[in-house]
């Protein structure tokens, strides 16, 4: 299985910023709309943001709108999530994946990577 590799997580204070990156050893994984998802203890996987293949449209969960920015570099086969004004509620393991139904269903359907942990202290 081709799995994405997430990186860039860490421990930050509330109000701080992080930039997450997602790449894969096999480039075709990124030939689709992509998205970021997060999983906090005791919760279901939550949609965070998605982006079309060309990057011309992006979509966000209401909880992160105006704070997070998703973008991609198809030459580098990398998808990013810029996170600003982080809150303790953003604490979770973050994963990237292929997305079906961008802007509508935001359904992940590819292989899952190991994720990257984001912890925001109050």
ABEGO torsion letter per residue (X at the ends): XBBBBBBGBEBBBBGBBBBBBBBBABAAAAABBBBBBBBBBGBBBBBABBBBAAGABBBBBAAABGABBBBBBAAAGBBBBBBBGBBAAABBBBBBBBBBGBGAAGBBABBBBAEBBBBBBX
